[in-house]
Each structure stands twice: as structure tokens, then as C-alpha cells.
Amino acid sequence: MPLRGGNPFGQEFFDLYGAYKEAGSPYHGIPRTTA
């Protein structure tokens, strides 16, 4: 949030977090592999 100029403790954060949770907590990182 600081890089976007939003308040990390304000309503904007909770709106963004709610959308993230509703989307199934998508993560676009490197997939975990098992050895």
C-alpha cells in the first residue's frame, strides 16, 4: 500500500484485502516443488 499511496490501515486496504480473499487469495509467485 505505501507504494500506491494508500493508507495501509485505512478502508482502502480492507477493500483491497477483501477482494484478494474473495478471489481465493491468488499468489503469482514461483510454484512450490517437492523433491
TAJO-V159500 format. One record per residue. N is the residue number from 1. RES is the residue in one letter. SS is DSSP state (H for helix, E for strand, L for the rest). OMEGA is omega as a letter, one per 30 degrees, with the letter a starting at -180 (* if undefined). Layout:
# TAJO-V159500
n-><N,N>
res-><RES,RES>
ss-><SS,SS>
omega-><OMEGA,OMEGA>
This chain:
# TAJO-V159500
n-><1,2,3,4,5,6,7,8,9,10,11,12,13,14,15,16,17,18,19,20,21,22,23,24,25,26,27,28,29,30,31,32,33,34,35>
res-><M,P,L,R,G,G,N,P,F,G,Q,E,F,F,D,L,Y,G,A,Y,K,E,A,G,S,P,Y,H,G,I,P,R,T,T,A>
ss-><L,H,H,H,L,L,L,L,L,L,H,H,H,H,H,H,H,H,H,H,H,H,L,L,L,L,L,L,L,L,L,L,L,L,L>
omega-><a,a,l,l,a,l,a,l,a,a,a,l,a,l,l,l,l,l,l,a,l,l,l,a,a,l,a,a,l,a,l,l,l,a,*>
